[in-house]
Amino acid sequence: MDEVEVSTVVYVPPEEVYEFLLDFPGYARYSEYLDRVVQDGDGSPGTNYDLVFSWWKLSYTARSEVTDVSPPTRIDWRIVKDIDAEGYWAVEPDPDGVPADVETASRVRFHVAFDPGSASDNAVDLPRLVSMDWVIEKVKPLIRKEATKIVERVVEDLEGQERDVDLEIHAGPDSV
């Protein structure tokens, strides 16, 4: 499994971060490659999201499902077609991350684990002479870049202003 985790500190309480993260369809405004998100459900376990991506000459709709929630600390999800992938958002108080002029801080983690070898060859209508392996190798670095961009934009929206965000990026042994 390839894995990537991006975490940072945001200067709002965990409950506020969690509620913000439940608005999954809003994520489309954070990614260059995510065109839209269509929600079927209320955000609780069993809710499905169709994530419509486009990149290069390709378009693809991933279907994810919320598998578990633990308010206000965690939202678990998995991809339910074409690739073996899962992840979570985790939120926890971070008293060590609170600067003197800030009342509270929370650590936010975005974690993704996926098996590139599990990608279905029929998932995407590929141009002639383009292999799924080639697409996967080109997309893997984009996943890390997009995860980073999403966390930075979440912080900006939560805090109401842009700032330099100290991101911690962790990747597994076969990761992006």
LUMBALUM-403513 format. One record per atom (N, C-alpha, C): x, y, z. Coordinates in Angstrom, 1 decimal, always signed. Example, Ala and Ser with C-alpha at 12.3 -4.5 7.8 and 13.67 -1.06 7.14 Angstrom:
residues 2
+13.2; -5.7; +7.8;
+12.3; -4.5; +7.8;
+13.2; -3.3; +7.8;
+12.8; -2.2; +7.1;
+13.7; -1.1; +7.1;
+12.9; +0.0; +7.9;
//
This chain:
residues 176
+0.8; -1.2; +0.0;
+0.0; +0.0; +0.0;
+0.9; +1.2; +0.0;
+0.5; +2.2; -0.8;
+1.1; +3.5; -0.8;
+0.3; +4.4; +0.2;
+1.0; +5.2; +0.9;
+0.4; +6.1; +1.9;
+0.9; +7.5; +1.9;
+0.1; +8.4; +2.2;
+0.6; +9.8; +2.4;
-0.3; +10.4; +3.5;
+0.3; +11.1; +4.4;
-0.4; +11.8; +5.5;
+0.1; +13.2; +5.6;
-0.8; +14.2; +5.6;
-0.4; +15.6; +5.7;
-1.1; +16.1; +7.0;
-0.4; +16.7; +7.9;
-1.0; +17.3; +9.1;
-0.4; +18.7; +9.3;
-1.2; +19.4; +10.1;
-0.8; +20.7; +10.5;
-1.6; +21.2; +11.7;
-1.3; +22.3; +12.2;
-2.0; +22.9; +13.3;
-2.9; +24.1; +12.8;
-4.1; +24.1; +13.2;
-5.1; +25.2; +12.9;
-5.6; +25.8; +14.1;
-5.8; +27.1; +14.1;
-6.1; +27.8; +15.4;
-7.6; +28.0; +15.6;
-8.2; +26.9; +15.7;
-9.7; +26.8; +16.0;
-9.9; +25.5; +16.8;
-11.0; +25.4; +17.6;
-11.3; +24.2; +18.4;
-11.6; +23.0; +17.5;
-11.3; +21.8; +18.0;
-11.6; +20.6; +17.2;
-13.0; +20.5; +16.7;
-14.0; +20.9; +17.5;
-15.4; +20.8; +17.1;
-15.6; +21.6; +15.8;
-15.1; +22.8; +15.8;
-15.3; +23.6; +14.6;
-14.6; +23.0; +13.4;
-13.4; +22.5; +13.6;
-12.7; +21.8; +12.5;
-13.5; +20.6; +11.9;
-14.0; +19.8; +12.8;
-14.7; +18.6; +12.5;
-16.0; +19.0; +11.7;
-16.8; +20.0; +12.1;
-18.0; +20.4; +11.4;
-17.6; +20.9; +10.0;
-16.5; +21.6; +9.9;
-16.1; +22.1; +8.6;
-15.7; +21.0; +7.7;
-15.0; +19.9; +8.2;
-14.6; +18.8; +7.4;
-15.8; +17.9; +6.9;
-16.9; +18.0; +7.6;
-18.1; +17.2; +7.2;
-18.7; +17.8; +5.9;
-18.4; +19.0; +5.5;
-18.9; +19.6; +4.3;
-18.0; +19.1; +3.1;
-18.0; +17.8; +2.9;
-17.2; +17.2; +1.9;
-17.4; +17.8; +0.5;
-18.6; +18.0; +0.0;
-18.8; +18.6; -1.3;
-18.1; +19.9; -1.5;
-17.8; +20.6; -0.5;
-17.0; +21.9; -0.6;
-15.6; +21.7; -1.0;
-15.1; +20.5; -0.9;
-13.7; +20.2; -1.2;
-13.3; +20.5; -2.7;
-14.3; +20.4; -3.5;
-14.1; +20.7; -5.0;
-13.4; +22.0; -5.2;
-13.6; +23.0; -4.4;
-13.0; +24.3; -4.6;
-11.5; +24.3; -4.2;
-11.0; +23.2; -3.6;
-9.7; +23.1; -3.1;
-8.7; +22.5; -4.1;
-9.2; +21.8; -5.1;
-8.4; +20.9; -5.9;
-8.5; +21.4; -7.4;
-7.3; +21.4; -8.0;
-7.3; +21.8; -9.4;
-7.9; +20.7; -10.3;
-7.9; +19.4; -9.8;
-8.3; +18.3; -10.6;
-9.7; +17.7; -10.2;
-10.3; +18.2; -9.1;
-11.6; +17.8; -8.7;
-12.6; +18.8; -9.1;
-13.4; +18.4; -10.1;
-14.4; +19.3; -10.7;
-15.6; +19.5; -9.9;
-16.1; +18.4; -9.3;
-17.3; +18.5; -8.4;
-17.4; +17.3; -7.5;
-18.2; +17.4; -6.5;
-18.5; +16.3; -5.6;
-20.1; +16.3; -5.5;
-20.6; +15.1; -5.7;
-22.1; +14.9; -5.6;
-22.3; +14.0; -4.3;
-23.1; +14.5; -3.4;
-23.3; +13.8; -2.1;
-24.6; +13.0; -2.1;
-24.6; +11.8; -1.6;
-25.8; +11.0; -1.4;
-25.8; +10.6; +0.0;
-26.5; +11.3; +0.9;
-26.5; +11.1; +2.3;
-26.3; +12.3; +3.1;
-26.2; +12.2; +4.5;
-26.1; +13.3; +5.3;
-24.7; +13.5; +6.0;
-23.7; +12.7; +5.5;
-22.4; +12.7; +6.0;
-22.1; +11.7; +7.1;
-23.1; +11.0; +7.5;
-22.9; +9.9; +8.5;
-22.5; +8.6; +7.7;
-22.1; +7.6; +8.5;
-21.6; +6.3; +7.8;
-22.7; +5.8; +6.8;
-22.2; +5.4; +5.6;
-23.0; +5.0; +4.5;
-23.2; +6.1; +3.5;
-22.9; +7.3; +3.8;
-23.0; +8.4; +2.8;
-22.0; +8.2; +1.7;
-22.5; +8.3; +0.5;
-21.6; +8.2; -0.7;
-21.3; +9.5; -1.3;
-20.1; +9.7; -1.9;
-19.7; +10.9; -2.6;
-19.2; +10.4; -3.9;
-19.7; +11.0; -5.0;
-19.1; +10.8; -6.3;
-18.1; +12.0; -6.5;
-16.9; +11.7; -6.7;
-15.8; +12.7; -6.9;
-15.5; +12.7; -8.4;
-15.8; +13.8; -9.1;
-15.5; +13.9; -10.5;
-14.2; +14.6; -10.8;
-13.2; +13.8; -11.2;
-11.9; +14.3; -11.5;
-11.6; +14.5; -13.0;
-10.7; +15.4; -13.3;
-10.2; +15.5; -14.7;
-8.8; +15.9; -14.6;
-8.0; +15.2; -15.5;
-6.5; +15.5; -15.6;
-6.1; +15.1; -17.0;
-5.3; +15.9; -17.6;
-4.7; +15.6; -18.9;
-5.9; +15.4; -19.8;
-5.9; +14.2; -20.5;
-7.0; +13.9; -21.4;
-8.0; +12.9; -20.8;
-8.0; +12.8; -19.4;
-8.8; +11.8; -18.7;
-9.8; +12.4; -17.8;
-10.9; +11.8; -17.7;
-11.8; +12.1; -16.6;
-12.3; +10.8; -15.9;
-12.6; +11.0; -14.7;
-12.9; +9.8; -13.9;
-13.8; +10.2; -12.7;
-14.7; +9.3; -12.4;
-15.6; +9.6; -11.2;
-15.3; +8.5; -10.2;
-14.7; +8.9; -9.1;
-14.5; +8.0; -8.0;
-15.7; +8.0; -7.0;
-16.0; +6.9; -6.5;
-17.1; +6.8; -5.5;
-16.5; +6.5; -4.1;
-16.7; +7.4; -3.2;
-16.2; +7.1; -1.8;
-17.4; +7.0; -0.9;
-17.2; +6.3; +0.2;
-18.2; +6.1; +1.2;
-17.7; +6.4; +2.6;
-18.4; +7.1; +3.4;
-18.1; +7.3; +4.8;
-18.3; +6.0; +5.5;
-17.2; +5.5; +6.2;
-17.3; +4.2; +6.8;
-17.5; +4.3; +8.3;
-17.1; +5.5; +8.9;
-17.3; +5.7; +10.3;
-17.0; +7.1; +10.7;
-17.7; +7.6; +11.7;
-17.4; +8.9; +12.2;
-17.3; +8.9; +13.7;
-16.5; +9.7; +14.3;
-16.3; +9.8; +15.7;
-16.2; +11.3; +16.1;
-17.4; +12.0; +16.1;
-17.4; +13.4; +16.4;
-16.7; +13.7; +17.7;
-15.9; +14.7; +17.8;
-15.4; +15.6; +16.8;
-14.0; +15.3; +16.4;
-13.6; +14.0; +16.3;
-12.2; +13.6; +16.1;
-11.9; +12.9; +14.8;
-12.9; +12.3; +14.2;
-12.4; +11.4; +13.1;
-13.6; +11.2; +12.1;
-13.2; +11.2; +10.8;
-14.1; +10.8; +9.7;
-13.3; +9.8; +8.8;
-13.8; +8.6; +8.8;
-13.2; +7.5; +8.0;
-13.9; +7.3; +6.7;
-13.2; +7.0; +5.6;
-13.8; +6.8; +4.3;
-13.1; +5.7; +3.5;
-13.7; +5.2; +2.4;
-13.0; +4.3; +1.5;
-13.5; +4.5; +0.1;
-12.7; +4.2; -0.8;
-13.2; +4.2; -2.2;
-13.9; +2.9; -2.5;
-15.0; +2.9; -3.1;
-15.8; +1.7; -3.2;
-15.8; +1.1; -4.7;
-15.1; +1.7; -5.6;
-15.0; +1.0; -6.9;
-13.7; +1.4; -7.6;
-13.2; +0.4; -8.3;
-12.0; +0.6; -9.2;
-10.6; +0.6; -8.6;
-10.5; +0.9; -7.3;
-9.2; +0.9; -6.7;
-9.4; +0.6; -5.2;
-8.4; +0.0; -4.6;
-8.4; -0.3; -3.1;
-7.8; +0.9; -2.5;
-8.6; +1.8; -1.9;
-8.1; +3.0; -1.2;
-9.0; +3.3; +0.0;
-8.4; +3.9; +1.0;
-9.1; +4.3; +2.2;
-8.4; +5.5; +2.9;
-9.0; +6.1; +3.8;
-8.4; +7.2; +4.5;
-9.2; +7.8; +5.6;
-8.7; +8.9; +6.1;
-9.5; +9.5; +7.2;
-9.0; +10.9; +7.4;
-9.9; +11.7; +8.0;
-9.5; +13.0; +8.6;
-9.5; +12.8; +10.1;
-8.5; +13.2; +10.8;
-8.4; +13.2; +12.2;
-8.2; +14.6; +12.8;
-8.8; +14.8; +13.9;
-8.7; +16.2; +14.5;
-8.5; +15.9; +16.0;
-7.5; +16.6; +16.6;
-7.3; +16.5; +18.0;
-6.8; +17.8; +18.6;
-7.1; +18.1; +19.9;
-6.5; +19.3; +20.5;
-5.0; +19.3; +20.4;
-4.4; +20.5; +20.3;
-3.0; +20.5; +20.2;
-2.5; +21.7; +21.1;
-2.5; +21.5; +22.4;
-2.1; +22.6; +23.3;
-0.7; +23.1; +23.1;
+0.2; +22.2; +22.5;
+1.6; +22.6; +22.3;
+1.7; +23.5; +21.1;
+0.6; +23.5; +20.2;
+0.7; +24.3; +19.0;
+0.1; +25.7; +19.1;
-0.3; +26.1; +20.3;
-1.0; +27.4; +20.5;
+0.0; +28.5; +20.8;
+0.1; +29.4; +19.8;
+1.0; +30.6; +20.1;
+0.4; +31.5; +21.2;
+1.2; +32.4; +21.7;
+0.7; +33.2; +22.8;
-0.5; +34.1; +22.5;
-0.7; +34.5; +21.2;
-1.8; +35.4; +20.9;
-3.0; +34.6; +20.4;
-3.0; +33.3; +20.6;
-4.2; +32.4; +20.1;
-4.7; +31.7; +21.2;
-6.1; +31.5; +21.3;
-6.8; +30.8; +22.4;
-6.7; +29.3; +22.3;
-6.8; +28.7; +21.1;
-6.9; +27.3; +21.0;
-6.3; +26.8; +19.7;
-5.8; +25.6; +19.7;
-5.3; +25.0; +18.4;
-5.7; +23.5; +18.3;
-5.8; +23.1; +17.1;
-6.1; +21.7; +16.8;
-5.1; +21.2; +15.8;
-4.8; +19.9; +15.9;
-4.0; +19.3; +14.8;
-4.9; +18.5; +13.9;
-4.8; +18.8; +12.6;
-5.6; +18.2; +11.6;
-4.8; +17.2; +10.7;
-5.2; +16.0; +10.5;
-4.5; +15.0; +9.7;
-5.4; +14.5; +8.6;
-4.8; +14.5; +7.4;
-5.5; +13.9; +6.2;
-4.6; +12.7; +5.8;
-5.2; +11.5; +5.9;
-4.4; +10.3; +5.6;
-5.1; +9.5; +4.5;
-4.3; +9.1; +3.5;
-4.7; +8.3; +2.4;
-3.8; +7.1; +2.2;
-4.4; +5.9; +2.1;
-3.7; +4.7; +1.8;
-4.3; +4.0; +0.6;
-3.5; +3.6; -0.4;
-4.1; +3.0; -1.6;
-3.1; +2.0; -2.2;
-3.7; +1.1; -3.0;
-2.9; +0.1; -3.6;
-3.0; +0.4; -5.1;
-1.9; +0.9; -5.7;
-1.9; +1.3; -7.1;
-2.2; +0.0; -8.0;
-1.7; -1.1; -7.6;
-1.9; -2.3; -8.3;
-3.3; -2.8; -8.4;
-4.2; -2.3; -7.6;
-5.5; -2.7; -7.6;
-6.4; -1.9; -8.5;
-5.8; -0.9; -9.2;
-6.6; -0.1; -10.1;
-7.1; -0.9; -11.3;
-8.4; -0.8; -11.5;
-9.0; -1.5; -12.6;
-8.6; -1.0; -13.9;
-8.2; -1.8; -14.9;
-7.8; -1.4; -16.2;
-9.0; -0.8; -16.9;
-10.2; -1.1; -16.6;
-11.4; -0.6; -17.2;
-12.0; +0.7; -16.6;
-11.3; +1.2; -15.5;
-11.9; +2.3; -14.8;
-11.9; +3.6; -15.6;
-10.9; +3.7; -16.5;
-10.7; +5.0; -17.2;
-10.6; +4.6; -18.7;
-11.3; +5.3; -19.6;
-11.1; +5.1; -21.0;
-9.8; +5.8; -21.4;
-8.8; +5.0; -21.6;
-7.4; +5.5; -21.9;
-7.3; +5.7; -23.4;
-6.5; +6.8; -23.8;
-6.2; +6.9; -25.2;
-5.3; +5.7; -25.6;
-5.3; +5.5; -26.9;
-4.5; +4.4; -27.5;
-3.0; +4.6; -27.1;
-2.4; +3.5; -26.8;
-1.0; +3.4; -26.5;
-0.6; +4.0; -25.1;
-1.6; +4.3; -24.3;
-1.4; +4.7; -22.9;
-1.8; +3.6; -22.0;
-0.9; +3.2; -21.1;
-1.2; +2.1; -20.2;
-1.7; +2.7; -18.8;
-2.4; +1.8; -18.1;
-2.8; +2.2; -16.7;
-1.6; +2.4; -15.8;
-0.6; +1.6; -16.0;
+0.7; +1.8; -15.2;
+1.3; +3.2; -15.4;
+1.3; +3.6; -16.7;
+1.8; +5.0; -17.0;
+1.0; +6.0; -16.2;
-0.3; +5.9; -16.3;
-1.2; +6.9; -15.7;
-1.0; +6.9; -14.2;
-0.9; +5.7; -13.6;
-0.7; +5.6; -12.1;
+0.6; +6.3; -11.7;
+1.7; +6.1; -12.5;
+3.0; +6.7; -12.1;
+2.9; +8.2; -12.3;
+2.2; +8.7; -13.2;
+2.0; +10.2; -13.4;
+1.1; +10.8; -12.3;
+0.1; +10.0; -11.8;
-0.8; +10.5; -10.9;
-0.3; +10.5; -9.4;
+0.6; +9.6; -9.1;
+1.0; +9.4; -7.7;
+1.6; +10.7; -7.1;
+2.5; +11.4; -7.9;
+3.0; +12.7; -7.3;
+1.9; +13.8; -7.2;
+0.9; +13.7; -8.0;
-0.2; +14.6; -7.9;
-1.0; +14.4; -6.6;
-1.1; +13.2; -6.2;
-1.9; +12.9; -5.0;
-1.2; +13.6; -3.8;
+0.1; +13.5; -3.7;
+0.8; +14.2; -2.6;
+0.6; +15.7; -2.7;
+0.8; +16.3; -3.9;
+0.6; +17.7; -4.1;
-0.8; +18.2; -3.7;
-1.8; +17.4; -4.2;
-3.2; +17.8; -3.9;
-3.5; +17.7; -2.4;
-3.0; +16.6; -1.8;
-3.2; +16.5; -0.3;
-2.7; +17.7; +0.4;
-1.5; +18.1; +0.0;
-0.9; +19.3; +0.7;
-1.7; +20.5; +0.4;
-2.1; +20.7; -0.8;
-2.9; +21.9; -1.2;
-4.3; +21.9; -0.4;
-4.9; +20.8; -0.3;
-6.2; +20.7; +0.4;
-6.0; +21.1; +1.8;
-5.0; +20.6; +2.5;
-4.8; +21.0; +3.9;
-4.5; +22.4; +4.1;
-3.7; +23.0; +3.2;
-3.4; +24.4; +3.3;
-4.7; +25.3; +3.1;
-5.5; +24.9; +2.2;
-6.7; +25.7; +1.9;
-7.8; +25.5; +3.0;
-7.8; +24.3; +3.6;
-8.7; +24.1; +4.8;
-8.3; +25.1; +5.9;
-7.0; +25.2; +6.2;
-6.6; +26.1; +7.3;
-7.0; +27.5; +6.9;
-6.8; +27.9; +5.7;
-7.1; +29.3; +5.3;
-8.6; +29.6; +5.5;
-9.4; +28.6; +5.1;
-10.9; +28.8; +5.3;
-11.3; +28.8; +6.7;
-10.7; +27.9; +7.5;
-11.1; +27.8; +8.9;
-10.7; +29.1; +9.7;
-9.5; +29.6; +9.4;
-9.0; +30.7; +10.2;
-9.4; +32.1; +9.6;
-9.9; +32.0; +8.3;
-10.4; +33.3; +7.7;
-9.3; +34.1; +7.1;
-8.1; +33.6; +7.0;
-7.0; +34.4; +6.4;
-5.9; +33.4; +6.0;
-5.1; +33.9; +5.0;
-4.0; +33.1; +4.6;
-2.8; +33.3; +5.5;
-2.0; +32.2; +5.7;
-0.8; +32.3; +6.5;
+0.1; +31.2; +6.0;
+1.4; +31.3; +6.4;
+2.3; +30.2; +6.1;
+1.9; +29.1; +7.0;
+1.7; +27.9; +6.4;
+1.3; +26.7; +7.2;
+2.4; +25.8; +7.3;
+2.7; +25.3; +8.5;
+3.8; +24.4; +8.7;
+3.2; +23.0; +8.5;
+3.4; +22.3; +7.4;
+2.9; +21.0; +7.1;
+3.9; +19.9; +7.4;
+3.4; +18.9; +8.0;
+4.1; +17.7; +8.2;
+3.6; +16.6; +7.2;
+4.5; +16.1; +6.4;
+4.1; +15.2; +5.4;
+4.9; +13.9; +5.7;
+4.1; +12.8; +5.8;
+4.6; +11.5; +6.1;
+4.2; +10.6; +4.9;
+5.1; +9.8; +4.5;
+4.8; +8.9; +3.4;
+5.3; +7.5; +3.8;
+4.5; +6.5; +3.4;
+4.9; +5.1; +3.6;
+6.0; +4.7; +2.7;
+6.6; +3.4; +2.8;
+7.7; +3.0; +2.1;
+7.5; +2.9; +0.5;
+6.3; +2.7; +0.1;
+6.0; +2.6; -1.4;
+5.2; +3.8; -1.8;
+5.3; +4.9; -1.1;
+4.3; +6.0; -1.2;
+4.7; +7.0; -2.3;
+3.8; +7.9; -2.4;
+3.9; +9.0; -3.4;
+4.9; +10.0; -3.0;
//
